[in-house]
Amino acid sequence: MSTPQKLSVNVETGEESLIDLTAEELADFEAGVKALQDAEAAAKAQVKTDAEAKAALLAKLGITADEAKLLLS
């Protein structure tokens, strides 16, 4: 596997160069990826929990989602 790199651009000359990430930059990148994955998993879990709560409430009330929409319109 190749070493992860970043693109560096000199705005005065337009020169572009690829620079290997330092260990610290790589650790920061990986921590950011992990944080995004954790946030995505938490959001998906919240959506599932909300849907289950909604379904339980509708069942408790004995109405369908369409009937609830009619009541709230």
Buried (B, 14 or more C-beta within 10 A) or exposed (E): EEEEEEEEEEEEEEEEEEEEBEEEEEEEEEEEEEEEEEEEEEEEEEEEEEEEEEEEEBEEEEBEEEEBEEEEE
